[in-house]
Amino acid sequence: MHILIVHDQKIPVAGYGGTERVIWGLAKSLRDLGHQVTFLVPQGSYCPFASVIIWNPLVSLNAQIPASVDVVHLNHTPSETMIKPYVVTVHGNVPAETILNINSIFVSKNHANRYGSESFIHNGLDWSDYGKPNLAQSRNHFHFLGKAAWRVKNVQGAIDTTLQSPNEQLAVLGGTRLNLKMGFRMTWSPRIQFYGTVGGQQKLDLLGQSKGLIFPVRWHEPFGLAITESLYFGCPIFATPYGSLPELVKPEFGVLSDQQTALTEAIQHASDFSKEACHAYARDVFDAQSMAKKYVIAYECVLNDRTLNTQNPQLIEKNPPKFLPWNNKSL
């Protein structure tokens, strides 16, 4: 089949770009499965293994879809009625009042269930872009990976969890030492190193040298590519039990708790977890080809005039708390 993937950000990704990495791996895997793939993406995009059409946001989306396309894969909710069969991947949390598309696909079971849906496909990545990690190399720090300016990501919780230990160190990927957006906040400890928004080889090196991911989020994480990327590099996960986390992080791959003291205790036993098992789990379960095969099933469903949901998904919890519990009191 001929699949058109629509996204409002340029490809390939220049920095972190989680969604861009997912759809890049998806397109490559779909091609490997024998399908034709075209991207409809903004100016400046290119792709060596798929056709690229430059998206004009001032023109009707339907008018920009080639006649040869069988199914359209949108990564945002369309503002017009789609003529071609289509699916919509919902990548993040949306407000309670938002009524989502009938052909929405969520990125985890928990994500779907919170919107009254059973339609989900776990994100997968093309691990060949990451190389094979050296699981035998020495590891000297933990890491936090995420948009640290988002308070729900709780970088401060990751910092506090680390500093409550006798001597562990933390590499913060995605933040700065001085954060004015969250009020004047400065982290002085030399045990905390900030690397800003990193990508490429620097990011891979930092993950490969890490003992584990500290990820005490205070929202329902829809999926969390930081989790699967970290696992791929042999890093166990130390996080809060919210959103997709219990679904992705089984007991053999990490510790989940909303108690800072519990996570501080757990990181001091990070070596108890098998780096090889963490790596194999991410490699075999959260890969792009497994994801692509599941999307093909969804494409075939809409091509046969079936919807992916029985009704339009909408957040079930009407007044969700802004921040989920995090107990940072030391014993």
QUIURUR-V515967 format. One record per residue. N is the residue number from 1. PHI is phi as a letter, one per 30 degrees, with the letter a starting at -180 (NA if undefined). OMEGA is omega as a letter, one per 40 degrees, with the letter a starting at -180 (NA if undefined). D_FIRST is the distance of its C-alpha to the first C-alpha in Angstrom with 1 decimal. Layout:
# QUIURUR-V515967
{{N | PHI | OMEGA | D_FIRST} {N | PHI | OMEGA | D_FIRST}}
This chain:
# QUIURUR-V515967
{{1 | NA | i | 0.0} {2 | c | a | 3.8} {3 | c | i | 6.3} {4 | c | i | 9.9} {5 | c | a | 12.6} {6 | c | i | 16.0} {7 | b | a | 19.3} {8 | c | i | 22.9} {9 | b | a | 24.1} {10 | d | i | 23.9} {11 | b | e | 22.1} {12 | d | a | 23.0} {13 | d | i | 25.6} {14 | c | a | 29.2} {15 | c | a | 31.0} {16 | d | i | 30.1} {17 | h | a | 27.1} {18 | d | a | 25.7} {19 | d | a | 22.7} {20 | d | i | 21.8} {21 | d | a | 22.1} {22 | d | a | 19.8} {23 | d | i | 16.9} {24 | d | i | 17.6} {25 | d | i | 17.4} {26 | d | a | 14.3} {27 | d | a | 12.4} {28 | d | a | 14.1} {29 | d | i | 13.3} {30 | d | i | 9.6} {31 | d | a | 10.0} {32 | d | i | 12.4} {33 | d | i | 10.2} {34 | j | a | 8.2} {35 | c | i | 5.3} {36 | c | a | 6.2} {37 | b | i | 8.4} {38 | b | i | 11.1} {39 | c | i | 14.2} {40 | c | a | 16.4} {41 | b | a | 19.7} {42 | d | i | 23.4} {43 | e | a | 25.5} {44 | j | a | 26.2} {45 | d | i | 22.8} {46 | a | i | 21.3} {47 | a | a | 18.9} {48 | d | a | 19.2} {49 | b | i | 15.7} {50 | b | i | 13.5} {51 | d | i | 14.2} {52 | b | i | 16.6} {53 | c | a | 17.7} {54 | d | a | 21.0} {55 | d | i | 21.3} {56 | c | a | 24.3} {57 | d | a | 25.7} {58 | d | a | 27.9} {59 | c | i | 25.3} {60 | e | i | 23.3} {61 | d | a | 20.0} {62 | e | a | 18.4} {63 | d | a | 19.9} {64 | c | a | 18.2} {65 | c | i | 14.5} {66 | e | a | 13.2} {67 | d | a | 12.6} {68 | d | a | 9.3} {69 | d | i | 7.8} {70 | c | a | 6.1} {71 | b | a | 7.8} {72 | c | i | 10.8} {73 | c | a | 12.4} {74 | c | i | 16.1} {75 | c | i | 18.8} {76 | a | a | 21.6} {77 | d | a | 22.4} {78 | d | i | 21.7} {79 | c | i | 24.9} {80 | b | i | 23.5} {81 | d | a | 21.8} {82 | d | i | 18.1} {83 | d | i | 16.8} {84 | d | i | 13.0} {85 | e | a | 12.0} {86 | a | i | 12.8} {87 | b | i | 14.4} {88 | b | i | 17.5} {89 | d | i | 18.7} {90 | c | a | 22.5} {91 | d | a | 23.9} {92 | b | i | 27.6} {93 | d | i | 30.4} {94 | b | a | 30.9} {95 | d | a | 34.2} {96 | e | a | 35.4} {97 | d | a | 35.4} {98 | d | i | 31.7} {99 | c | a | 29.6} {100 | d | a | 26.0} {101 | d | a | 22.8} {102 | d | i | 22.0} {103 | c | i | 18.5} {104 | d | i | 20.2} {105 | b | i | 19.4} {106 | c | a | 22.5} {107 | c | i | 23.0} {108 | a | i | 25.6} {109 | d | i | 27.0} {110 | d | i | 30.2} {111 | e | i | 28.4} {112 | d | a | 26.6} {113 | d | i | 29.8} {114 | d | i | 31.9} {115 | c | i | 29.9} {116 | i | a | 30.0} {117 | b | i | 26.5} {118 | c | a | 25.0} {119 | c | i | 21.6} {120 | a | i | 21.4} {121 | b | i | 19.6} {122 | d | i | 21.9} {123 | d | i | 21.4} {124 | b | a | 20.7} {125 | b | i | 21.7} {126 | d | a | 21.1} {127 | d | i | 24.6} {128 | d | i | 24.7} {129 | d | a | 25.4} {130 | c | a | 28.5} {131 | i | i | 30.0} {132 | c | a | 32.0} {133 | d | i | 34.8} {134 | d | a | 38.3} {135 | d | a | 39.3} {136 | c | a | 42.8} {137 | d | a | 43.8} {138 | d | a | 46.4} {139 | b | a | 45.4} {140 | b | i | 47.7} {141 | a | i | 46.1} {142 | c | i | 43.8} {143 | b | i | 41.3} {144 | c | a | 39.9} {145 | b | a | 36.5} {146 | l | i | 35.5} {147 | d | a | 36.5} {148 | d | i | 40.2} {149 | d | i | 41.0} {150 | d | a | 39.4} {151 | d | i | 42.2} {152 | d | i | 39.9} {153 | d | i | 38.9} {154 | h | i | 42.6} {155 | d | i | 43.3} {156 | d | i | 47.0} {157 | d | i | 46.6} {158 | d | i | 45.1} {159 | d | a | 48.0} {160 | d | i | 50.6} {161 | e | a | 49.2} {162 | d | a | 49.6} {163 | d | i | 53.0} {164 | d | i | 54.4} {165 | d | a | 54.0} {166 | d | a | 56.8} {167 | a | a | 55.1} {168 | d | a | 51.3} {169 | b | a | 49.4} {170 | b | i | 46.3} {171 | c | a | 43.9} {172 | c | i | 42.4} {173 | c | a | 39.1} {174 | k | a | 38.3} {175 | a | i | 41.8} {176 | b | a | 45.2} {177 | d | i | 48.7} {178 | c | a | 49.9} {179 | b | a | 47.9} {180 | d | a | 49.3} {181 | d | a | 46.5} {182 | c | a | 47.6} {183 | i | a | 51.3} {184 | d | a | 53.3} {185 | b | a | 52.3} {186 | b | i | 53.1} {187 | c | a | 52.5} {188 | c | a | 55.4} {189 | d | i | 54.9} {190 | d | i | 54.4} {191 | d | i | 52.3} {192 | c | i | 49.5} {193 | c | a | 47.6} {194 | c | a | 45.3} {195 | c | a | 42.5} {196 | i | i | 40.8} {197 | d | a | 37.1} {198 | c | i | 36.2} {199 | b | i | 33.2} {200 | i | a | 32.6} {201 | d | a | 35.0} {202 | d | i | 37.7} {203 | d | a | 35.6} {204 | d | i | 34.6} {205 | d | a | 38.3} {206 | d | i | 39.5} {207 | d | a | 37.2} {208 | d | i | 38.2} {209 | c | a | 41.8} {210 | c | i | 41.6} {211 | d | a | 43.1} {212 | l | i | 40.8} {213 | c | i | 39.1} {214 | c | a | 41.4} {215 | b | a | 39.4} {216 | d | a | 41.5} {217 | d | a | 39.3} {218 | c | i | 40.8} {219 | b | i | 37.8} {220 | d | a | 35.0} {221 | d | a | 32.7} {222 | d | i | 29.1} {223 | b | i | 27.9} {224 | j | i | 29.7} {225 | d | i | 28.1} {226 | e | a | 31.7} {227 | d | a | 32.0} {228 | d | i | 29.2} {229 | d | a | 30.0} {230 | d | i | 33.7} {231 | e | a | 33.1} {232 | e | i | 31.2} {233 | d | i | 34.4} {234 | i | a | 36.5} {235 | c | i | 37.8} {236 | d | a | 38.7} {237 | c | i | 38.3} {238 | b | a | 41.4} {239 | a | i | 40.3} {240 | d | a | 40.9} {241 | c | a | 39.3} {242 | c | i | 37.3} {243 | i | a | 33.8} {244 | d | a | 31.3} {245 | e | i | 34.1} {246 | d | i | 35.3} {247 | d | a | 31.8} {248 | c | a | 31.1} {249 | c | i | 34.6} {250 | d | a | 36.1} {251 | e | a | 39.9} {252 | d | a | 39.4} {253 | c | i | 37.6} {254 | l | a | 39.9} {255 | b | i | 42.2} {256 | c | i | 41.6} {257 | a | i | 44.5} {258 | c | a | 45.5} {259 | c | a | 48.9} {260 | e | a | 49.5} {261 | d | i | 52.2} {262 | d | i | 49.8} {263 | d | i | 47.3} {264 | d | i | 50.1} {265 | d | a | 51.4} {266 | d | a | 48.0} {267 | d | i | 47.2} {268 | d | i | 50.5} {269 | b | a | 49.1} {270 | e | a | 45.7} {271 | d | i | 46.5} {272 | d | a | 46.5} {273 | c | a | 42.6} {274 | d | i | 40.9} {275 | d | a | 39.0} {276 | d | i | 37.2} {277 | d | i | 36.1} {278 | e | a | 34.8} {279 | d | a | 32.8} {280 | d | i | 31.3} {281 | d | i | 30.3} {282 | d | a | 28.4} {283 | d | a | 26.9} {284 | c | a | 25.6} {285 | c | a | 24.8} {286 | c | i | 23.7} {287 | c | a | 21.4} {288 | d | a | 18.0} {289 | d | i | 16.2} {290 | d | i | 17.7} {291 | d | a | 16.6} {292 | d | i | 13.0} {293 | d | i | 12.9} {294 | d | i | 14.5} {295 | d | i | 12.2} {296 | e | i | 9.2} {297 | d | i | 11.9} {298 | d | i | 12.6} {299 | d | a | 9.2} {300 | d | i | 9.4} {301 | d | a | 12.9} {302 | d | i | 12.7} {303 | d | i | 10.2} {304 | c | i | 13.1} {305 | i | i | 15.6} {306 | c | i | 17.1} {307 | c | a | 18.5} {308 | d | i | 18.7} {309 | b | i | 22.4} {310 | d | i | 25.1} {311 | b | a | 26.8} {312 | d | a | 26.5} {313 | d | i | 27.4} {314 | a | a | 30.6} {315 | e | a | 32.9} {316 | d | a | 35.3} {317 | d | a | 38.1} {318 | d | i | 39.5} {319 | b | a | 42.0} {320 | d | i | 40.7} {321 | d | a | 43.2} {322 | d | i | 42.6} {323 | b | i | 43.2} {324 | d | a | 43.0} {325 | e | i | 46.1} {326 | b | a | 47.1} {327 | c | a | 50.5} {328 | c | a | 51.8} {329 | d | i | 55.4} {330 | d | i | 56.9} {331 | d | NA | 59.0}}
